[in-house]
Amino acid sequence: MEQTPKANRVHIGFFGRCNAGKSTLINMLTDQPVSLVSEVAGTTTDPVSKSMEILPLGPVVITDTAGIDDTTELGTLRMEKTEEVVKKINLAVYVLRTDEEPTTDDMHWLGLLKQNNVPIALFINEINAEIDKENDKEKIIENKTDASTYVETHKGLSELATVIGSADFTSKVKRLELLDLLGGLTPLDVEGDQTLLQGLVEEGDTIILVCPIDSAAPKGRLILPQVQTIREILDYKGLALVCQTEELPAMINSLKNPPKMVICDSQAFDRVDELTPRRIPLTSFSILMARFKGKLQDLVAGVEAIKNLKPGSKVLISEGCTHRRQCDDIGTVKIPNLLKKQGHTDLQLEFTSGGAFPKDVSQYDLIIHCGACMLTRREVLRRIECAVVQGTPIVNYGVLIAALHGILERAISPFIDEIKG
């Protein structure tokens, strides 16, 4: 927790043909050998990521991708991985070389990025010379083409991307200049000034956070949403009080004035609801995340589908991280058990985790998603949109658990105007 979580960083993807100079550029910008560099086409296979700071953008994740003209045996699979990157990033850097004409592959991928509304920065790799082998002797032939001439020759590029930088990527002379250019861009779907507790906390407010410590809790630390919430309360100059479930009444009674709000782990919703006086607003970390990263109104609307579940209904339970499963894991154990307890038996349950999420979700009767603390806002919005467009109801853990315990109205009451609006 010493660094900004990846999900809260601006994600920048680097694209281009094999040997365009993507990896060299990334290594120059990060000042580290993040990506392998070789004259052999297809050196970069799977996407490679590196976290760093680029001002004034702030914390970012830079991702190198395979060449878009990869013709190796695994090229098709690599392109599928690159397409996944397109759907998750907030900003794209596309690399071209002055000694090569833009190809149909280049125009296709530039168009795909544009179609996904990703801002595109075009970096031109100025190749100042080329090596020609003749009679087994190397001789240098000067290449007169520079970036300005290149762009002028290929005017169609400016319709798809913004040309912001050019340099010989093997030289670090322009590193700071290129970083400044990159830092001045406006990324897509970043939280920006929006915060997890926006409109909920003011200076001096007391917020109680109920954080159960069970077998699934990480040893020696709190989970990410809990840490983020504590940090935000401190940012607002509020008072963050933390306790476990059964200690809640004592904490409330110790206060001269009631807390502004109680925020709990969704797994403890039913018990915390019993222990929290009705006059005190109550919600969960998962619902806060749904509001912060996605569209809470769509996730609340998906609750209606729970009533229509019957034996044989197909349900997808999707998590954004790949933590080690415990015997009482919330996604694979607790939620299925809770559904059974509420009478929803013999469901066809499927599970995904991490970056995996089906393109076709129309086959499912319901999608139950985690709080998505490990996913970017853009990826969460994409998954929700995917479900809504295909007519598949989607809820998240907090919304589902509150609904099954009959306390959804209370759990979303702090945001009811936003949901109706």
Disulfide bonds with the S-S distance in Angstrom:
none
